[in-house]
Amino acid sequence: MGRLEAQLGAFETRFGVKSRDFYKAMMAGELDEFDALDEYRMEFIEWLALYKTWLSLDEKYQQLLKRQPVALQIKANLQPAYA
């Protein structure tokens, strides 16, 4: 995720917009005026793909964090098999 965040940060620095705001604008069709500009279109497609990948991984990570406390509880109550 660190590598993805670094790549997203590069786009955010280049365009002066947070990825979250860029994503919302793209989904709302607010950036259609850039479709005719090939240099931006390819960058926007890459940025969008990176952000969607980050969203997916972040969702899975959050789900993992929610499950972790149960796993820790089970481990804390297990007796070693050799005892």
N, C-alpha and C positions, 0 to 999 in steps of 0.2 A: 504494500500500500504506500510505502514511503516513496517508491519510484514514481508511482502514479501521481501522488501529491506534488512531487517535484515538477513533473511534466505539466500538471494543471497550473501550478504556480507560475511557470514560464508563460503560459497563455494569459493568465491573469495580469501579469506584469506587462506583457506586450500590449494588451488591449485595455487595461485599466478597469477591468470588470471582474468581480468574483465569479467563479464557475457556477455557483448556485444561481446567481442572477442571470448569467448567460443562458443557462439551461432553461430557466423560466421564460426568458424572452424568445428563445428558439421554439419552445413548445407553444407559445402564444402567437407565433408567426410575426413577431415584431422585427425580425431581421431579414425579411424577404428582400429588402433593397440591396443586400450584399450578394444575392444569388447570381447576379450578372457579372460580378467581379471574381474571375477565376482564382486569383491569388488568395482571396479571403474564403472563398467557398471550400477549398480543400482544407485550409486551416480550421475552419469552423466544423467541418465534418470530423476531422481528427479530434478536436477539442470535445465535441459532443460525444464521440465514441469513448474517449477516455473518461469523461464524466459519468457516462452511463455505466461503464465498467466499475468505476469507483463506487457509485451508488449501490450496485449489486454486491460488491465485496463488503461494503460497509454494512449492508443489511444482514448479510451472513455473519459478519463479525458481531453485530449487536445480538443476533439470535444466539450465538455461541456464548456470549457473556451472560445472557439470561439463563442459560442451562448450567453454566459453570457452578453456581452455588450448590445445586443439588449433587453434582458429582463430588464436590469437596465434602459435603456432608456424609456421603456414602463412604468415601475414603477414610474419613475421620472415625467412622464406626466399625470399620473392618478390623478383624483380628488377623495378625499374620498367620499363615497356614502352618508354619513351623513351630509355633509357640506351644 
